[in-house]
Amino acid sequence: MVQRQFPKPLELLELMQFKKPELNGTKRRLDAAYTINDLRTIAKRRTPKAAFDYTDGAAEGETSLARARQAFQDVEFHPDVLRPAADVDTSVEILGGPSALPFGIAPTGFTRLMQTEGEVAGAGAAGAAGIPFTLSTLGTTSIENVKAANPNGRNWFQLYVMRDREISYELARRAGAAGFDTLQFTVDTPVAGARLRDKRNGFSIPPQLTLGTIINAIPRPWWWIDFLTTPKLEFASLSATGGTVGDLLNAAMDPTISYEDLKVIREIWPGKIVIKGVQNVEDSKRLIDHGVDGIILSNHGGRQLDRAPIPFHLLPTVVREVGKDATVMVDTGIMNGADIVASIALGAKFTLIGRAYLYGLMAGGRAGVDKTIEILRSEIERTMKLLGVASIAELEPRHVTQLTRLAPMPRQDV
């Protein structure tokens, strides 16, 4: 029989521990976020549909993005036991400089559309965390202002080759003069992908006030207050600012981009140059032969060619073929620090986050980006400790198995 008694007042008081209410709404929301998906939920609630869908969506049926994320979920880790890892070292050397974590912030366009602090928040948070920040050609903060926001940290610049080549060349020169140390030369956007969410939303830059956007804005007045009381949303480096996203991209990009363009950019750029958007082994080898410092396995976050190869699946083969000759990095689909650990274990020297950073930005501005980095840092450290790994250098392919969900059929060469 269980012995029962009347509750003792002092014991009840010990149980009644009430938290002090948090009056800062942003801090209260971010304190309740434990994962990147939590930040996404907050971002969706606080951001107008068109802006959120621009960030969250991908091309056509969004199959590439779904597969990329599934590939990370289909990872099996193999921990070592009785291997003390009480303290872990997450730092790496990447492209001639340090990074406190094995990831940096990827280039994103129209960033101030998501939240008015935009690239300034991203660059400041990256600098504080000791990781690189990448500014997009289609950014909404100038090269010089990003440098001012992250004066002592590492800034990288992402370059599109446009129809008017001199615009691209001048941007590269400006970034080099401002002390940006690495150029991401993007090669997977000869034309714009079919981003159907944007078309269905009638999404344009700048956003247009219609009956639909006004109705959608009613529960999100804070976003519109920020939008209407801050400097005009426009590209910081380009003059064209009107039209749908597809119109703007098609006007700026050029399907005739070739290795000749890479040669010219290589001559202009004073620092490290990496090629972003590589999607097969053959191109990886060819690019290394052309003297680039690294490649980023990427399908542009699933926003260009739908059903493109999964970068994480390509990683082991590409590392085996060219990893000794150049720095291999990976992006697309990263939503957890464990995704980053798995990528490093399979040979990537570095990873880049795009949407994860933007979810944090939309959820809470600069504080939200800090929260993104904090979440990923915690997940990386916890995963390493559970694997029995004390440093990034100790991660090896044996720690990871890529489980097979999609297996190619034998090719029939006719």
N, C-alpha and C positions, 0 to 999 in steps of 0.2 A: 504494500500500500504506500502511495505517495503521501508524505506528511505535508499538510497545508497550514498556512498561517496568514494572518492579516499583513498586508504590505506595510513596511515600516516607512514613515515619512522621509527619513534621511536617505534611505535607499531609493525612494521615488525621485528625490531631488537630484541624486547622482545621475539618474537616467534622463532627466529633463535638461538636456544641453541644447539650447537653441542657438543657431548661428546668427551672428549679427547680419541684418539685412544689407545687401549690396545695393546702394542707390545708383551707382553708375551702370546704366543699362547695357552699354557695350561690354564692360567687364563682366557683368552678370551673364550675358549670353556666351561670351567666350570661355568663361570658367566652366560652363556646362558642356563644352565641346571636348570630347575625348578622342575623336578620330577626324580624319579629313572628311568623311561622309557626314559627320555632325556639322562641320563647317559648311558643307554643301547645303544641308537642310536649312541652316540659318540664312545663307546667301539667297536661296530660292525664295524664302519668305520676305526678304527685305529688298529685293531687286526687281524692277519691272521685267515682265516676261521676255520682251524682246532682247534686252541686255543679258539677262540670265541665259536664255537659249543660245545666244551668240557664243557665250563662253562654254556652255555645257554640251552643245550639239556638235555633230560631225557631219560628214558628207553622206548624201543619199540615204541609204538604209541604216547608216551608222554601224555597219558590220565591223569595219576595221577597228573602231574604238572598243566595241564590245569584246572582240577577240583578243585585243591587246590586254584588256583588264582581266579577262578570263585566264590568259596565259600566266599571269602572276598568281592568280588563285590556284592554278594547277601546278603548284610547286610543292615538293616534298623536301623538308629539311632533314639533315642527318646530324644530330648533335653528338658531340663528344662528352662523355661523363667524366667526373673526377678531374676536370681540367679547370683550375681556378681562373676566374675572369671577373674578379670583384670590381676592378676598374678597367674600362676599355678606352682605347685611343681611336677616335673616329676620324682623325685628320688624314689628309692625303696631299701628295704633291701632284699638281695637274697643270700641264702646259707651261711649265717653267715657274710655277708659283704655288703657294700654299692654299689649302681650303680646310677649314676646321671640320667640315663634314663632307661626305662623298657625293654631294649633290649641290647644284646651283640652280638659280632661277632662269628658266627658259625665256626666250623672247615672246612677247605677246603684243598683238596690235590693238589699237583703240582702247588702251588700258584705262584711261580716265573715264570711259563710258561705264565701266563696271562700278567704279567708286572714285570720287573726285580726286583723291590723293594720288591715284594711279602709280606711275613709275617711281615717283618720289618715295612713296611708301615702300615699294619693293626694293629699291636701291638702298634706302636707309636701313631696312631690316636685314638685307643681305650683308651690308657692311658691319652692322652690329654683331651678326652671327659669324662673321669671318668666312663667308662663302661668296662666290662670284654672282654678279647680276648681269643679265643680258638685255640690252635695249634693242627693240625691233625697229627696222626701217619704218614701219607703220606705227611707231610709238606716238604718244601724245604729250611727251615731254622731250625737250631738246637734249642733244648730246651733252651740251655744256651744263644744263641744269641737273642732269643725272650725275655728272661728275661732281657737281656741288653738293648733291645729296649724299654721295658716297665718295668723299674726297680721298680717303686713305685706303679704301677697299679695292677689290678687283672688279673692273667693269669690262664687259665684253660687248661687242656690237654685232648684230645680225644684219646681213646685207642681202637684199633682193637686187638682181640685175634687171633694170627697167628698160623700156624701149628707148628712152633717152639715156644713153649710157653715161653721159657726163654727170647726170644727177647722182647716179650710184658711185661714180668715181669720187665726186666731191664729198659725199657722205663718208666714204672710207677715209679720205684725207682728214676730214674734221675729227672723226673718232680717233684716228692715230695721233693727231695733234693734241687731243684732250687727254691722252694717256691711257686710252682703252688698250688692253694688251692682247686681246684675242678677237679674231673676226670669224663669225659663223657665216660662211658663204652658202646660202640656201639654194638647193637645186631641184626641189620637187614641186615647184609652182610655175610651170610654164604657162598655165592658165588656172583660173580659179576653180576649185571643186564645187560641186552642186550642194550647197548647204541649205537644205530644204526648210529647216526650221526658220531660217532668216527670211526666205521667200514667203513662207506662209504668214510670218509676222509682219511683212512689209518693212523689214528692218533696213534702216538707212543711217548714213553718217552725214550730218548730225541727225539724231532721232527726230521724227516729225510728230507734232501734236495732232492726233486724230481722235475720233470718238472712242475707238478701242483703247488707245494709249491713255486717254484721260480716265476712262473707267478703271483700267488696270492700275493707274497711279493713285487712286483714292485711298487704298490701304497702305500706300508707301509714300507718304508726303515727304519724308526726310530725304529720299533720293532726289526728288524733283526740286526741293529747296536747295540742296547741294548743287544740282545741275544748273539751276537758273541764277544762282548767286556767286558762281565762280567763273573764271575766264572761259571763253568760248571753247567748246570741244572741237579740236581740229588736229590734223597731223602736224607734228612739230618740225618735220623735215621735208614735207611735201606740200605743194600748193593746192592739189586737187582734194576737195573735202566734201563734195556733194554726190549723192547717189547711193545705190545699194552697195553692199559689201562686194558682191560679185562684179558689179560695174567698175568699182574702184580698183579691185585687184586686176581685172582684165585690162584696164587702161594702163596700169603700172607695169605688169609683168610682160615678158616677151618669150614666146615659144621657140625663138631661135637661139636661146642661150646655149653656149657650147664650151668646149675646152679652151677655145681662144679667149673667152671672157675670163676664165679662171687664170689664164696666163697673164692677162693685163692686171687683174686684181692682185695677183701674187707680186707683181712688180711694184704696185702702189702701196701695198700694205706693209708696214714696218715690223709687225709682230707675228704672233702665231696665227695660222689660218687652218680652220677645220671646215669640213664639208658636211652640211646638215641636210638630211633627207636621203641618205644612202639606203638602198633596199635590196641589194644582192651582193654576192661574193665577188663576182666579176668586176663590178664597178669599184668595189673596195680596192681590189688589186690595182686597177687602172689608175685610180686616184693617187695611191701611194707612189706609183711610178711617176706621177706628175709633181711630186715633191710637197704634198700637203703634210701638215703636222698631225692631223687627226681626222677622224670621221665620226659623225653622229648617226647611228642607226635610228631612223625615225620615219614614220609615215605621216608626219605633220599632225600628230594627234588624231589621225583618222579623218582629217578635214579636207583631204585632196582626193586621191584615188581610193574609192571604197573597195573593200576586199583586197587591199594591198597586203604585202607580207607583214608578219608580226615581228617587230624589231627584237623583242626578247627571245623569240625562237631562233632568229638569225645569229644571235650573239655568239654562241660557242663556235660555230663554223667560221665566222669572220675573224674572231680572235685567233683561232688556230692558223688561219691563212695569213693574216697581216698584223697580228698583235705585237710581234717583235719589231715591226718597222714603224708603227704609228700608234697614236693614242686612240683607242676605240671607246666611244661613249654611247649611251642609249637614252632615248626618251620614249614617250607615249604610254599612257595607261598607268603611270605610277601613282598610287593612292595610299601607300603604306610604307613605313620605313623598312619593313620586311621585303618589299619589292626591290628596294635599293640594295639591301644586303644580298639578295639572290643574284642581282645583276653583277655586283662586284665579285661574288664568288665564282660566277661563270666567265669572268675575265674582263668585264668592263672596268675602265679606269675611273669612270665618273658617270653620273646620271644628271638629268635635268627635269625639273618639275614645271608644268605650265598651269593646268587647271587647278591643281592643288593649291598653288599660290593664289590664284584668282578667287577661289572659293573663300580663302581667308580674307583677302582684300574686300570682297563684297560683304562678308560677315562683320568686319570691324575695322576697315582701313588699315593703317600701319599696325595697330595692335593685333588685327586679325592675321596679318602676314607674319608677325612675330609668333603668333599662336601656331600657324602652320609649321613653321620651322621647329618650334618647341615640340609639337606632336611627333614630327618625323624623327627628330633627334632622339626622343624618348623611345620610340619604336625601334630605331636602329640599335641603340644601346642595349635594350632589353633582348632583342633577337640575338645579338652577338653574345651576350652573357649566357643565354640559354643554349647557344651552340658551343659554348666553351671556347670562345675566341676573344682574345684580349686586344687585338689590333686589326685594322682593315687588311694589313698585309698577310694576316694568317688565314683569311678566307680563301678557300680553294674549291674547285669544281666538285670535289667529293662531298661537299656540304649540301649540295643541291641536286635534286632530280627534277627535270621537266616532265611532268606527266603528260601523256599523249591523249588528246581529245580529238584533234583533227589530224588524220594521217593521209598523205597524198596518195592517190591512185597511181599505178605505174603509167608512165607517159607512153603514148602510142605515136611514135614518129612515122609519118606516112611518106 
